[in-house]
Amino acid sequence: MNNKNTFADMPAGEFRKLGHQLIDWVADYLEGIERYPVLPNVDYGDIKKKLEDQPPVRSDKLENIISDIDEKIIPGITHWNHPDFMAYFNSTSSGPGILADLVSSGFNVNGMAWHTCPSATELEERMISWYRKIFNLPENFWGIVYDTASTSSLHAIAASREYNPHLKIREKGMAGRNDLPRLRVYASEHAHFSIDKAVVTLGLGIEGIRKIPSDDKFRMIPGALKEAIEEDKTNSWLPCCVVATVGTTSSTSVDPIDEIGTISNEEEIWLHVDAAYAGTAAILPEKQWMFKGIEKADSLVINPHKWMFTPVDFSLLFTKKPEVLKRAFSLSAEYLDTSKDEVTNFMDYGIQLGRRFRSLKPWFIMRYFGVEGLQNRIREHIRLAKMFSEWIESSDDFELSAPVDFGVVCFRAIPKNLSEGEINSFNEKLINKINKTGKLFLSHTKLNGKFILRICISGLRTEEEHVKNAWKLINELSKE
Ligand SMILES: Cc1ncc(COP(=O)(O)O)c(C=O)c1O
């Protein structure tokens, strides 16, 4: 039956048939992903040109839409699930994660409050406690799921601002007040720019963030933090939040949380830890060192959508002080009054009211792979990165640019008889050449003014053979 012109949804039979077809399509796509170049070869506007200018007035067949995916969408797809995608912090999806997203759309619940969908709230709470166990985090770390680390850090810094209730920022705001000192947030010079963005969004201004120098391994220097805080206090700034990074974006360096935590705790400044990428490695007992002193942190962000095979988006914020987060964000309307509830209403802990049923994803993923299965995969990525870094170290044509603790290797080509400036442009040309082949996608960074190539091994489909091919290609093109 075709009831497209009535008021009903797609008939169940049609949904079932097309759903099966689409699952087949996704399975074929993932199975055969290596037939595509990892990066699309298109210019801006090429994809839009293929798409109808006007919205369809009459109903179209879903079969036509599915075939349009191949023709119109695939040419502009950057294949993040491709085993040769080794740029940024590669987030790959997984079968169980994709299926969980499907179920979530099927339910289409809004988990804003417990009563609007008890299962959404309670599964989220249970998943938070699973994560706390697998990452070996302190029992008193309460948690919530947001979309991205940028959002999680924004909420953490908003809570840090609320931590000192005498400031009355919630009631009076910040503008035009003579009784409010300027607030300062501290982060290493290698912290992610989402921290700067949060500071700007919260009205502290770009001057409200002070960048702390780092050592030769790109880790924040605790002594320099202490000095900065002291200096600021004598100049009438009010220290508000310290952000330590575990796994910086450029080189995956690890700020010493223990020492930073001692300083923050003594000064009664909120400590937020950004472990968006590397936090997942805490699932391995041998990586627990990176969280030494984590009990001193007030909040912590980890993104399972970066390295835990969870389709975007999925970010975890833990905090020891949920009551402060709640104070910063709870507001309600009569139709949703939660003030007398003795249940968790996640709407009270953030900007957004409506909430997707995201926690189905870790429920499927952790059960399907098992903690051991996840550990094996993450350990393998670290092994492959180590292997790659050993090739770099034993080559006369390349040098390693940062320690390798996780799945990222920073390196550069060092052709003989070139000046520093020429080496930089050589590496820039090299990465452009590599990425143009469509056989490998790497990203770059700058460390100490040097142009650095960066390979990230965190894809679920990336195997030793892909890393070997990458090394071969890099060598060939650098010799050219
Ligand atoms: C250390 C760190 N923090 C935060 C972010 C921002 O992540 P998101 O895209 O989830 O906002 C990134 C992104 O790569 C990151 O590397």
PDBQT file of the ligand as one rigid body, heavy atoms in Angstrom, charges set to zero:
ROOT
HETATM    1  C1  LIG A 501      42.217  17.266  23.882  1.00  0.00    +0.000 C 
HETATM    2  C2  LIG A 501      40.938  17.634  23.172  1.00  0.00    +0.000 A 
HETATM    3  N1  LIG A 501      39.951  18.224  23.850  1.00  0.00    +0.000 NA
HETATM    4  C3  LIG A 501      38.805  18.582  23.249  1.00  0.00    +0.000 A 
HETATM    5  C4  LIG A 501      38.579  18.340  21.918  1.00  0.00    +0.000 A 
HETATM    6  C5  LIG A 501      37.271  18.745  21.294  1.00  0.00    +0.000 C 
HETATM    7  O1  LIG A 501      36.531  17.608  21.027  1.00  0.00    +0.000 OA
HETATM    8  P1  LIG A 501      35.022  17.681  20.507  1.00  0.00    +0.000 P 
HETATM    9  O2  LIG A 501      35.105  17.639  19.023  1.00  0.00    +0.000 OA
HETATM   10  O3  LIG A 501      34.368  16.461  21.068  1.00  0.00    +0.000 OA
HETATM   11  O4  LIG A 501      34.426  18.929  20.993  1.00  0.00    +0.000 OA
HETATM   12  C6  LIG A 501      39.582  17.732  21.155  1.00  0.00    +0.000 A 
HETATM   13  C7  LIG A 501      39.381  17.479  19.733  1.00  0.00    +0.000 C 
HETATM   14  O5  LIG A 501      40.153  16.840  19.067  1.00  0.00    +0.000 OA
HETATM   15  C8  LIG A 501      40.798  17.379  21.805  1.00  0.00    +0.000 A 
HETATM   16  O6  LIG A 501      41.796  16.819  21.112  1.00  0.00    +0.000 OA
ENDROOT
TORSDOF 0
